[in-house]
Amino acid sequence: MVASNVGGIPTQVIDGQNGFLHDPEDYAGFSKSILKLLKDEELRKRMGKAGKEHATKNFLITRLVSDWLQLFKNLLHKK
């Protein structure tokens, strides 16, 4: 993934690990990162895998439900 370093995107894309982040006006940086991914299949695979793992761990509804259940459990045990 090649994305802008704005809003909530940096919580989803970790620069250099599962994609590349650039300031919105950094056209040269975007171009460089896109070409790097196009030329390096292993890098694409590695970043794709890392992106999937990051999304699964941090953003899927099942993970969020698990967090809520754990919070409720902790609150109930404090009484």
Secondary structure by P-SEA (a helix, b strand, c coil): ccccccccccccccccccbbbbcccaaaaaaaaaaaaaacaaaaaaaaaaaaaaaaacccaaaaaaaaaaaaaaaaaac
